[in-house]
Amino acid sequence: MTITLRKLKEQLEKIKAMGFVKTHRAHDTGIGKTLEDLLGIKENNLRLPDIGEVELKAKRIDSISMLTLATKSPEPKGVNKVLFEKYKYLDKEGKYNLH
């Protein structure tokens, strides 16, 4: 998706003017999914930015969880997959998760 910073700001102002928007998905990832939907961004779980050089981050106002802006993958390469396979669990929606 090609979008200028100015256009992104305009779109975010329009979303803000909408007021309350019911989340498009329950639980922790719902706010980010809703924002992506409203901006017309296809959901992905890649480490690449969502819009140009911008990675979107969103969370509920009353959330006490921390917002991760950057993370470093642990060494050795590929250990994330090992950790996921060892410690994953099924969430309430029947999807594998790891927190």
Backbone hydrogen bonds, N-H to C=O, Kabsch-Sander energy under -0.5 kcal/mol:
donor,donor_aa,acceptor,acceptor_aa,energy
3,I,1,M,-0.6
8,L,4,T,-2.3
9,K,5,L,-2.5
10,E,6,R,-2.1
11,Q,7,K,-2.5
12,L,8,L,-2.6
13,E,9,K,-2.2
14,K,10,E,-2.0
15,I,11,Q,-2.2
16,K,12,L,-2.4
17,A,13,E,-2.2
18,M,14,K,-0.8
18,M,15,I,-0.9
19,G,16,K,-1.5
24,H,30,G,-0.6
30,G,27,H,-1.5
33,K,29,T,-2.2
34,T,30,G,-2.4
35,L,31,I,-2.4
36,E,32,G,-2.5
37,D,33,K,-2.5
38,L,34,T,-2.6
39,L,35,L,-1.7
40,G,36,E,-0.6
40,G,37,D,-1.1
41,I,36,E,-3.0
50,D,54,V,-1.0
51,I,54,V,-2.7
52,G,1,M,-0.7
54,V,51,I,-3.4
56,L,54,V,-0.6
63,S,60,R,-1.4
68,T,66,M,-0.6
69,L,67,L,-0.6
73,S,71,T,-0.5
79,V,76,P,-1.9
81,K,78,G,-0.6
82,V,78,G,-1.2
83,L,79,V,-2.9
84,F,80,N,-2.6
85,E,81,K,-2.6
86,K,82,V,-2.0
87,Y,83,L,-2.6
88,K,84,F,-1.8
89,Y,97,N,-2.0
91,D,95,K,-2.8
94,G,91,D,-1.9
97,N,89,Y,-2.4
